[in-house]
């Protein structure tokens, strides 16, 4: 805490003490008023003259009036020191007037000086207490001399049976003045010690607050979720990263049992589990605020208090959902790579006899020189050969990601080729009639073999579904969208 802040705190405390001083004075005055009324009703019993009672009433009224003034000054927020100086001065004058009117023999009114000295030391420190003690000593000495020489008005208000000698007067003076100064020293010493203690407490509190702020800043700054629970599994701390990971605001979870929010953590919070996993990282799946599954990597450690006893548990966790997804994708890629290797081996085994078949067909075509129907049959065989080669090539491409080549493909031409290949197949059902409704120019930019495979699968599926024969209609058309794009 800075010096300016400490001074402001002290001023605020003194302002509150001023109000307490005013209230205390009113309370003491009210007590004196009650005593005065009691004596007034039994004046003859106590033998106190009427004039003396009136003086008491006058003093009480004066104190009430000045107390009202002090309260007004307090409400106006005038510098509290001006208010304090005025109260000290009026109190000294009041006590002095009381001694002047009634003397100090039967009742020791000088004791009221001690109250003034004490609160002066409280507000003004040792210097203020000594000054008030000195002023009180001067007034007390003056009126003790006046009383000794019987020059006090009290001689006429109250009949005194006591005659003070010089030794008694000197003893009273020395004892009273000494007590004033000793009281000023003791009061100021105690008050200074209290102030030092308060200052040390404020400094410790400030250091604690700074440490607490530092701790909270660290907890809020880390990217990992931090959650602490007590021994009853009540959530005490829930940082910003934990909010972002789980989707739950801290106001929603703090103060609740972890079982009601994150029951997945509960099995890992017993002492045996924590001891086993203190140095290990566990992985769990929790349900977020939106009911989504969240993979977490969690470390659980006991939370130790000042007495080296466990006061709870601390959980530090990170969102590893994306990492888990990447691991799954990597595993899938490994499996695909394995399949690709197996397919590549199989494709190489197929390619060798296919190459022999292809060479033989080419030689037959050149030697026989077919025409008409035989020529078309030979072309169908060669197209089938090309499809098998492309199929083998595609299998070999499983082991590597190479984009398929694209070109302008005539859809109608591919449909004609597929129809011709179907109708010369030995398993062709002659009860199936094919009706083609083809548009003039239906071309798309795509991979030719992939389009051929798709259309071949569609038409073959339709034929297989027509076991009892029927009419198979195949049509193509061009559709133009509002974006002026054409689709076949």
C-alpha positions as CSV (number, residue, x, y, z in Angstrom):
1,X,0.0,0.0,0.0
2,X,1.4,3.4,-0.9
3,X,1.9,6.3,1.5
4,X,-0.9,8.3,0.0
5,X,-3.3,5.4,0.2
6,X,-2.3,4.8,3.8
7,X,-2.9,8.5,4.7
8,X,-6.3,8.4,3.0
9,X,-7.2,5.3,4.9
10,X,-6.1,6.9,8.2
11,X,-8.1,10.1,7.4
12,X,-11.2,8.1,6.7
13,X,-10.8,6.2,10.0
14,X,-10.4,9.4,12.0
15,X,-13.5,10.8,10.4
16,X,-15.5,7.8,11.6
17,X,-13.9,8.2,15.0
18,X,-15.0,11.8,15.2
19,X,-18.6,10.7,14.9
20,X,-18.1,8.1,17.6
21,X,-16.6,10.8,19.8
22,X,-19.6,13.0,19.4
23,X,-22.0,10.2,20.1
24,X,-20.0,9.2,23.2
25,X,-20.0,12.8,24.5
26,X,-23.8,12.9,24.1
27,X,-24.1,9.6,25.9
28,X,-22.0,10.8,28.9
29,X,-23.9,14.1,29.0
30,X,-27.2,12.2,29.0
31,X,-26.0,10.2,32.0
32,X,-25.0,13.4,33.8
33,X,-28.4,14.8,33.0
34,X,-30.1,11.7,34.5
35,X,-27.9,12.1,37.7
36,X,-28.7,15.8,37.9
37,X,-32.5,15.1,37.6
38,X,-32.2,12.4,40.3
39,X,-30.4,14.8,42.6
40,X,-32.8,17.6,41.8
41,X,-35.8,15.6,42.9
42,X,-34.0,14.8,46.2
43,X,-32.2,18.2,46.6
44,X,-33.0,18.5,50.3
45,X,-31.7,15.0,51.0
46,X,-28.4,15.8,49.4
47,X,-28.3,19.4,50.7
48,X,-27.3,20.8,47.3
49,X,-28.5,24.4,46.7
50,X,-30.9,25.2,43.8
51,X,-28.3,27.4,42.1
52,X,-25.8,24.5,41.9
53,X,-28.5,22.3,40.2
54,X,-29.2,25.1,37.7
55,X,-25.5,25.4,36.8
56,X,-25.5,21.6,36.0
57,X,-28.6,22.1,33.8
58,X,-26.8,25.0,32.0
59,X,-23.7,22.9,31.4
60,X,-25.8,20.0,30.0
61,X,-27.7,22.3,27.6
62,X,-24.4,23.9,26.4
63,X,-22.9,20.5,25.7
64,X,-26.0,19.4,23.7
65,X,-25.9,22.6,21.7
66,X,-22.2,22.2,20.8
67,X,-22.7,18.6,20.0
68,X,-25.4,19.6,17.5
69,X,-22.8,22.0,16.0
70,X,-20.2,19.2,15.8
71,X,-22.7,17.0,13.9
72,X,-23.5,19.8,11.5
73,X,-19.8,20.3,10.8
74,X,-19.4,16.6,10.3
75,X,-22.3,16.5,7.8
76,X,-20.8,19.4,5.9
77,X,-17.6,17.4,5.5
78,X,-15.5,20.2,6.8
79,X,-11.9,19.2,7.6
80,X,-12.2,16.8,10.6
81,X,-9.2,18.5,12.3
82,X,-11.1,21.8,12.6
83,X,-14.0,19.9,14.1
84,X,-11.6,18.1,16.5
85,X,-9.8,21.3,17.6
86,X,-13.1,22.9,18.4
87,X,-14.3,19.9,20.4
88,X,-11.0,19.8,22.4
89,X,-11.2,23.5,23.2
90,X,-14.9,23.5,24.2
91,X,-14.4,20.3,26.3
92,X,-11.4,21.9,28.2
93,X,-13.5,25.1,28.8
94,X,-16.5,23.1,29.9
95,X,-14.4,21.0,32.4
96,X,-12.6,24.1,33.6
97,X,-15.9,25.9,34.1
98,X,-17.3,22.9,36.0
99,X,-14.3,23.0,38.4
100,X,-14.5,26.8,38.7
101,X,-18.1,26.6,39.7
102,X,-18.0,23.5,42.0
103,X,-14.4,23.1,43.0
104,X,-12.5,19.8,43.0
105,X,-12.7,18.8,46.6
106,X,-15.9,16.8,47.1
107,X,-16.0,15.4,43.5
108,X,-12.9,15.1,41.4
109,X,-14.1,16.8,38.2
110,X,-10.5,16.9,36.9
111,X,-11.0,13.3,35.9
112,X,-12.8,14.7,32.8
113,X,-9.5,16.2,31.7
114,X,-8.1,12.6,31.4
115,X,-10.9,11.8,28.9
116,X,-9.9,14.8,26.8
117,X,-6.2,13.8,27.0
118,X,-6.9,10.3,25.8
119,X,-9.0,11.2,22.8
120,X,-6.5,14.0,21.9
121,X,-3.7,11.4,21.9
122,X,-5.9,9.1,19.8
123,X,-6.4,11.7,17.1
124,X,-3.3,13.9,17.3
125,X,-0.7,11.5,18.6
126,X,1.8,12.0,21.4
127,X,2.4,15.7,20.6
128,X,-1.3,16.5,20.7
129,X,-1.8,14.5,23.9
130,X,1.1,16.3,25.7
131,X,-0.2,19.7,24.6
132,X,-3.7,19.0,26.0
133,X,-2.0,17.5,29.2
134,X,-0.1,20.8,29.6
135,X,-3.2,22.9,29.1
136,X,-5.1,20.8,31.6
137,X,-2.3,21.0,34.1
138,X,-2.2,24.8,33.8
139,X,-5.9,25.2,34.4
140,X,-5.9,22.6,37.2
141,X,-3.0,24.3,38.9
142,X,-4.7,27.7,38.7
143,X,-8.0,26.5,40.1
144,X,-6.3,24.4,42.8
145,X,-4.7,27.6,44.0
146,X,-8.0,29.5,43.8
147,X,-9.6,26.7,45.8
148,X,-6.8,26.7,48.3
149,X,-7.2,30.4,48.9
150,X,-11.0,30.1,48.9
151,X,-11.5,32.3,45.9
152,X,-13.7,29.9,44.0
153,X,-17.4,30.6,43.4
154,X,-18.1,27.1,44.7
155,X,-17.6,28.6,48.2
156,X,-20.9,30.3,47.8
157,X,-22.7,27.5,45.9
158,X,-21.8,24.5,48.0
159,X,-20.8,24.6,51.7
160,X,-17.5,22.8,52.1
161,X,-16.4,21.4,55.4
162,X,-12.9,20.6,54.1
163,X,-10.0,23.0,54.7
164,X,-7.1,22.3,52.3
165,X,-3.6,22.8,53.7
166,X,-0.5,23.6,51.6
167,X,0.9,20.0,51.8
168,X,-2.4,18.6,50.5
169,X,-2.6,21.2,47.7
170,X,1.0,20.5,46.6
171,X,0.5,16.7,46.7
172,X,-2.7,17.0,44.7
173,X,-1.0,19.3,42.1
174,X,2.0,17.0,41.7
175,X,0.0,13.8,41.5
176,X,-2.6,15.2,39.1
177,X,-0.1,16.8,36.7
178,X,2.1,13.7,36.8
179,X,-0.9,11.5,36.0
180,X,-1.9,13.8,33.1
181,X,1.5,13.5,31.5
182,X,1.9,9.7,32.2
183,X,-1.6,9.2,30.8
184,X,-0.7,11.2,27.7
185,X,2.5,9.1,27.2
186,X,0.8,5.8,27.8
187,X,-2.2,6.6,25.6
188,X,0.0,7.9,22.8
189,X,2.2,4.8,23.1
190,X,-0.7,2.4,23.0
191,X,-2.2,4.2,20.1
192,X,1.1,4.4,18.1
193,X,1.5,0.6,18.7
194,X,-2.0,0.1,17.4
195,X,-1.3,2.2,14.4
196,X,1.9,0.2,13.7
197,X,0.0,-3.0,14.1
198,X,-2.8,-1.8,11.8
199,X,-0.2,-0.6,9.2
200,X,1.6,-4.0,9.3
201,X,-1.8,-5.8,8.9
202,X,-2.7,-3.5,6.0
203,X,0.7,-4.2,4.4
204,X,0.3,-8.0,4.9
205,X,-3.2,-7.7,3.5
206,X,-2.0,-5.8,0.5
207,X,0.8,-8.3,-0.1
208,X,-1.8,-11.1,0.2
209,X,-4.1,-9.3,-2.2
210,X,-1.2,-8.9,-4.7
211,X,-0.3,-12.6,-4.4
212,X,-3.9,-13.5,-4.8
213,X,-4.1,-11.3,-7.9
214,X,-0.9,-12.8,-9.3
215,X,-2.3,-16.3,-8.7
216,X,-5.5,-15.4,-10.4
217,X,-3.7,-13.8,-13.3
218,X,-1.5,-16.8,-13.8
219,X,-4.5,-19.2,-13.6
220,X,-6.5,-17.0,-16.1
221,X,-3.5,-16.6,-18.5
222,X,-2.7,-20.3,-19.0
223,X,-4.1,-22.0,-22.1
224,X,-5.0,-25.1,-20.1
225,X,-8.2,-25.5,-18.2
226,X,-7.8,-25.3,-14.4
227,X,-10.4,-26.5,-12.0
228,X,-10.1,-27.0,-8.3
229,X,-12.5,-28.9,-6.0
230,X,-12.6,-29.3,-2.2
231,X,-12.7,-32.7,-0.4
232,X,-16.5,-32.7,-0.9
233,X,-15.9,-32.4,-4.7
234,X,-17.4,-28.8,-4.7
235,X,-16.0,-26.8,-7.6
236,X,-14.1,-23.8,-6.2
237,X,-12.0,-22.5,-9.2
238,X,-12.8,-22.6,-12.9
239,X,-10.6,-20.4,-15.2
240,X,-11.3,-18.8,-18.5
241,X,-9.6,-21.6,-20.5
242,X,-11.9,-24.1,-18.7
243,X,-14.9,-22.0,-19.8
244,X,-13.8,-22.0,-23.4
245,X,-13.0,-25.8,-23.5
246,X,-16.3,-27.0,-21.9
247,X,-18.6,-24.2,-22.9
248,X,-19.8,-23.7,-19.3
249,X,-19.5,-20.3,-17.6
250,X,-17.8,-20.3,-14.2
251,X,-20.9,-18.7,-12.6
252,X,-22.8,-21.9,-13.7
253,X,-20.4,-24.4,-12.2
254,X,-18.7,-22.8,-9.2
255,X,-20.2,-23.9,-5.9
256,X,-21.8,-27.1,-7.5
257,X,-20.7,-30.7,-7.0
258,X,-18.6,-31.9,-9.8
259,X,-20.8,-35.0,-10.1
260,X,-23.7,-32.8,-11.3
261,X,-21.7,-31.1,-14.0
262,X,-18.8,-33.3,-15.0
263,X,-19.4,-36.8,-13.6
264,X,-16.7,-38.2,-15.9
265,X,-14.0,-36.7,-13.6
266,X,-15.4,-38.4,-10.4
267,X,-13.7,-41.8,-10.7
268,X,-10.3,-40.1,-10.8
269,X,-10.7,-38.0,-7.6
270,X,-10.3,-40.6,-4.9
271,X,-6.9,-40.7,-3.2
272,X,-5.8,-44.1,-4.5
273,X,-6.4,-43.1,-8.1
274,X,-4.7,-39.7,-7.7
275,X,-1.6,-41.3,-6.1
276,X,-1.4,-43.8,-9.0
277,X,-2.0,-41.1,-11.7
278,X,-0.3,-38.1,-10.2
279,X,2.6,-38.5,-12.7
280,X,0.5,-39.8,-15.5
281,X,-1.9,-38.2,-17.9
282,X,-5.4,-39.6,-18.3
283,X,-7.7,-39.2,-21.2
284,X,-11.5,-39.0,-20.8
285,X,-14.5,-37.9,-22.8
286,X,-16.9,-35.4,-21.3
287,X,-20.1,-33.9,-22.5
288,X,-20.0,-30.1,-23.3
289,X,-22.7,-27.6,-22.7
290,X,-24.1,-28.2,-26.2
291,X,-24.1,-32.0,-25.5
292,X,-21.1,-32.5,-27.8
293,X,-18.4,-35.0,-26.9
294,X,-15.0,-33.4,-25.9
295,X,-11.8,-35.4,-25.6
296,X,-9.7,-34.2,-22.7
297,X,-6.2,-34.9,-21.6
298,X,-6.3,-34.5,-17.8
299,X,-3.7,-34.3,-15.0
300,X,-5.1,-34.7,-11.4
301,X,-3.0,-33.7,-8.4
302,X,-3.9,-33.2,-4.7
303,X,-4.3,-29.7,-3.4
304,X,-2.2,-29.2,-0.2
305,X,-3.0,-26.5,2.4
306,X,-0.7,-24.7,4.9
307,X,-0.8,-27.6,7.4
308,X,0.5,-30.0,4.7
309,X,-2.9,-31.7,4.6
310,X,-4.9,-32.2,1.5
311,X,-7.7,-29.7,1.2
312,X,-8.9,-30.7,-2.3
313,X,-7.8,-31.6,-5.8
314,X,-6.6,-29.6,-8.8
315,X,-7.4,-30.7,-12.3
316,X,-5.5,-29.4,-15.3
317,X,-6.9,-30.4,-18.7
318,X,-6.5,-29.6,-22.4
319,X,-8.9,-30.2,-25.3
320,X,-7.4,-33.0,-27.5
321,X,-10.5,-33.6,-29.6
322,X,-8.7,-32.4,-32.8
323,X,-5.7,-34.5,-31.9
324,X,-7.9,-37.5,-31.6
325,X,-9.5,-36.8,-34.9
326,X,-6.1,-36.5,-36.5
327,X,-5.1,-39.8,-35.0
328,X,-8.2,-41.4,-36.4
329,X,-7.5,-39.9,-39.8
330,X,-3.9,-41.1,-39.6
331,X,-5.0,-44.6,-38.7
332,X,-7.4,-44.6,-41.6
333,X,-4.7,-43.4,-44.0
334,X,-2.5,-46.2,-42.7
335,X,-5.2,-48.7,-43.4
336,X,-5.8,-47.3,-46.9
337,X,-2.1,-47.4,-47.6
338,X,-2.1,-51.1,-46.5
339,X,-5.1,-51.8,-48.8
340,X,-3.3,-49.9,-51.6
341,X,-0.2,-52.0,-51.2
342,X,-2.3,-55.2,-51.3
343,X,-4.3,-53.9,-54.3
344,X,-1.1,-52.9,-56.1
345,X,0.3,-56.4,-55.6
346,X,-2.9,-57.9,-56.9
347,X,-3.0,-55.5,-59.9
348,X,0.5,-56.4,-60.9
349,X,-0.5,-60.1,-60.9
350,X,-3.5,-59.3,-63.1
351,X,-1.6,-56.9,-65.5
352,X,0.8,-59.6,-66.7
353,X,-1.8,-62.0,-68.1
354,X,-3.9,-59.1,-69.3
355,X,-0.9,-57.9,-71.4
356,X,-0.6,-61.3,-72.9
357,X,-4.3,-61.4,-73.8
358,X,-4.1,-57.9,-75.2
359,X,-1.1,-58.8,-77.5
360,X,-2.9,-61.9,-78.7
361,X,-6.1,-60.0,-79.6
362,X,-4.0,-57.4,-81.5
363,X,-2.3,-60.2,-83.5
364,X,-5.7,-61.9,-84.2
365,X,-7.1,-58.6,-85.4
366,X,-4.2,-58.0,-87.8
367,X,-4.1,-61.6,-89.1
368,X,-7.8,-62.2,-89.5
369,X,-8.7,-58.7,-90.9
370,X,-12.3,-59.0,-89.7
371,X,-15.2,-57.0,-91.1
372,X,-18.8,-56.4,-90.3
373,X,-20.1,-58.1,-87.2
374,X,-16.7,-59.7,-86.4
375,X,-15.1,-56.3,-86.5
376,X,-17.6,-54.8,-84.0
377,X,-17.1,-57.8,-81.7
378,X,-13.4,-57.3,-81.9
379,X,-13.7,-53.7,-81.0
380,X,-16.0,-54.6,-78.1
381,X,-13.3,-57.0,-76.8
382,X,-10.6,-54.3,-77.2
383,X,-12.8,-51.7,-75.3
384,X,-13.3,-54.3,-72.5
385,X,-9.5,-54.8,-72.5
386,X,-9.0,-51.0,-72.2
387,X,-11.5,-50.9,-69.3
388,X,-9.6,-53.7,-67.5
389,X,-6.4,-51.8,-68.0
390,X,-7.9,-48.6,-66.6
391,X,-9.3,-50.6,-63.7
392,X,-5.9,-52.0,-62.9
393,X,-4.4,-48.5,-63.3
394,X,-6.9,-47.1,-60.8
395,X,-6.1,-49.9,-58.3
396,X,-2.4,-49.0,-58.6
397,X,-3.4,-45.3,-57.9
398,X,-4.8,-46.3,-54.5
399,X,-1.3,-46.1,-53.1
400,X,-0.9,-42.5,-54.1
401,X,-3.2,-39.5,-54.4
402,X,-3.0,-38.5,-58.1
403,X,-6.0,-36.6,-59.4
404,X,-7.8,-38.2,-62.3
405,X,-7.2,-36.7,-65.8
406,X,-10.2,-34.8,-67.1
407,X,-11.4,-34.1,-70.7
408,X,-14.5,-33.4,-72.7
409,X,-16.6,-36.6,-72.6
410,X,-19.5,-37.4,-75.0
411,X,-22.1,-39.0,-72.7
412,X,-24.2,-40.3,-75.7
413,X,-21.2,-42.1,-77.2
414,X,-20.5,-43.8,-73.9
415,X,-24.2,-44.9,-73.5
416,X,-24.0,-46.4,-77.1
417,X,-20.9,-48.4,-76.2
418,X,-22.4,-49.7,-73.0
419,X,-25.6,-50.8,-74.8
420,X,-23.6,-52.6,-77.5
421,X,-21.5,-54.4,-74.9
422,X,-24.6,-55.5,-72.9
423,X,-26.5,-56.8,-75.9
424,X,-23.6,-59.1,-77.1
425,X,-23.2,-60.5,-73.6
426,X,-24.1,-64.2,-73.5
427,X,-26.3,-63.6,-70.4
428,X,-28.3,-60.8,-72.1
429,X,-32.1,-61.1,-71.7
430,X,-33.7,-60.7,-75.1
431,X,-37.1,-59.8,-73.4
432,X,-35.5,-56.4,-72.4
433,X,-36.0,-53.6,-74.9
434,X,-33.8,-50.5,-74.7
435,X,-35.3,-47.2,-75.7
436,X,-32.8,-44.3,-76.0
437,X,-33.9,-40.7,-75.8
438,X,-30.6,-38.8,-76.3
439,X,-30.1,-35.1,-76.8
440,X,-27.9,-33.9,-79.7
441,X,-24.7,-32.8,-78.0
442,X,-24.3,-33.9,-74.4
443,X,-20.6,-33.4,-73.4
444,X,-19.1,-32.9,-69.9
445,X,-15.7,-32.0,-68.6
446,X,-14.8,-35.1,-66.5
447,X,-12.7,-38.2,-66.3
448,X,-13.8,-40.5,-69.1
449,X,-13.3,-43.8,-67.3
450,X,-15.0,-42.6,-64.1
451,X,-18.1,-41.5,-66.1
452,X,-18.1,-44.8,-68.0
453,X,-17.9,-46.7,-64.7
454,X,-20.8,-44.7,-63.2
455,X,-23.1,-45.1,-66.2
456,X,-22.2,-48.8,-66.6
457,X,-23.1,-49.5,-63.0
458,X,-26.4,-47.6,-63.3
459,X,-27.5,-49.4,-66.5
460,X,-26.3,-52.8,-65.2
461,X,-28.3,-52.4,-62.0
462,X,-31.4,-51.5,-64.0
463,X,-31.0,-54.6,-66.2
464,X,-30.4,-56.9,-63.2
465,X,-33.7,-55.6,-61.7
466,X,-35.6,-56.5,-64.9
467,X,-35.5,-60.3,-64.7
468,X,-38.9,-60.7,-66.4
469,X,-38.0,-58.3,-69.2
470,X,-39.5,-54.9,-70.0
471,X,-38.6,-51.6,-71.4
472,X,-35.4,-49.8,-70.3
473,X,-35.5,-46.1,-71.2
474,X,-32.2,-44.2,-71.2
475,X,-32.3,-40.5,-71.8
476,X,-29.9,-37.5,-71.7
477,X,-30.6,-33.8,-71.7
478,X,-28.9,-30.5,-71.0
479,X,-30.2,-28.3,-68.2
480,X,-29.2,-24.6,-68.0
481,X,-29.4,-22.9,-64.5
482,X,-30.0,-19.3,-63.7
483,X,-26.2,-18.9,-63.4
484,X,-25.9,-19.7,-67.1
485,X,-24.2,-23.0,-66.3
486,X,-25.1,-26.1,-68.3
487,X,-25.4,-29.6,-66.7
488,X,-26.0,-32.9,-68.4
